[in-house]
Amino acid sequence: MPRRRLIARVEVRQPAPKRRSIAAVELLATAALALSTAVAVTAVSIGIARAEVLGVMTQGDATPVAIALSFVLLLSAMGALTAIIALGPRRD
């Protein structure tokens, strides 16, 4: 029976990549969200100014504006309720 040599493989492990702390990731995500929100608000404001939507809507039927405002109020109320609930004590 022939003998086989066992060759031990030496694995060279590279050091683990440095991990970012959770706070740094959250800060980066918050900054990106704030920047994207500012860009969106600016784009919508420019679009409204160029289209003169409110000036045209005051001369015609106001139903679409009333529906849009109701929808905005509903979303605002939902956001406020979520914020209030999130500030409450946790039940773990």
C-alpha positions as CSV (number, residue, x, y, z in Angstrom):
1,M,0.0,0.0,0.0
2,P,1.7,3.2,-1.1
3,R,2.0,6.0,1.4
4,R,0.6,9.3,0.6
5,R,2.0,12.5,2.0
6,L,-0.5,14.7,3.6
7,I,0.1,18.3,2.8
8,A,-1.3,20.7,5.2
9,R,-2.8,23.7,3.6
10,V,-2.1,26.9,5.3
11,E,-4.9,29.4,4.8
12,V,-4.0,32.9,4.9
13,R,-6.8,34.9,6.4
14,Q,-7.1,38.5,5.6
15,P,-8.1,40.8,8.4
16,A,-11.8,41.4,8.6
17,P,-13.0,44.6,7.0
18,K,-13.6,47.4,9.4
19,R,-17.2,47.6,10.4
20,R,-18.9,50.9,10.6
21,S,-20.8,51.7,13.7
22,I,-24.5,51.6,13.6
23,A,-24.7,55.3,14.5
24,A,-22.6,56.2,11.5
25,V,-24.8,54.2,9.1
26,E,-27.9,55.8,10.6
27,L,-26.4,59.3,10.3
28,L,-25.5,58.6,6.7
29,A,-29.0,57.3,5.9
30,T,-30.7,60.3,7.6
31,A,-28.5,62.8,5.7
32,A,-29.3,61.0,2.4
33,L,-33.0,61.1,3.2
34,A,-32.9,64.8,4.1
35,L,-31.1,65.6,1.0
36,S,-33.5,63.7,-1.3
37,T,-36.5,65.3,0.5
38,A,-35.0,68.7,-0.1
39,V,-34.5,67.9,-3.8
40,A,-38.0,66.6,-4.2
41,V,-39.6,69.6,-2.4
42,T,-37.6,72.0,-4.7
43,A,-38.6,70.1,-7.8
44,V,-42.3,70.2,-6.8
45,S,-42.1,73.9,-5.9
46,I,-40.6,74.8,-9.2
47,G,-43.2,72.7,-11.0
48,I,-46.1,74.4,-9.2
49,A,-44.6,77.8,-9.8
50,R,-44.2,77.2,-13.5
51,A,-47.7,75.6,-14.0
52,E,-49.5,78.2,-11.9
53,V,-51.8,75.5,-10.7
54,L,-53.4,77.5,-7.9
55,G,-54.2,80.5,-10.1
56,V,-55.9,78.3,-12.6
57,M,-57.8,76.2,-10.0
58,T,-59.3,79.3,-8.4
59,Q,-61.0,80.2,-11.6
60,G,-62.5,76.7,-12.2
61,D,-63.9,73.8,-10.2
62,A,-62.3,73.5,-6.8
63,T,-63.2,69.9,-6.3
64,P,-59.8,68.4,-7.2
65,V,-58.0,70.9,-4.9
66,A,-60.3,69.9,-2.1
67,I,-59.7,66.2,-2.6
68,A,-55.9,66.8,-2.8
69,L,-56.0,68.8,0.4
70,S,-58.0,66.2,2.2
71,F,-55.5,63.5,1.1
72,V,-52.6,65.7,2.4
73,L,-54.4,66.2,5.7
74,L,-55.0,62.5,6.0
75,L,-51.4,61.6,5.4
76,S,-50.2,64.3,7.8
77,A,-52.6,62.9,10.5
78,M,-51.2,59.4,9.9
79,G,-47.6,60.7,10.2
80,A,-48.4,62.6,13.4
81,L,-50.2,59.5,15.0
82,T,-47.2,57.4,14.1
83,A,-44.8,59.8,15.7
84,I,-46.9,60.0,18.9
85,I,-47.1,56.2,19.1
86,A,-43.4,55.9,18.5
87,L,-42.6,58.2,21.4
88,G,-44.6,56.1,23.8
89,P,-43.1,53.5,26.1
90,R,-42.2,50.2,24.6
91,R,-44.0,47.1,25.7
92,D,-41.4,44.4,25.6
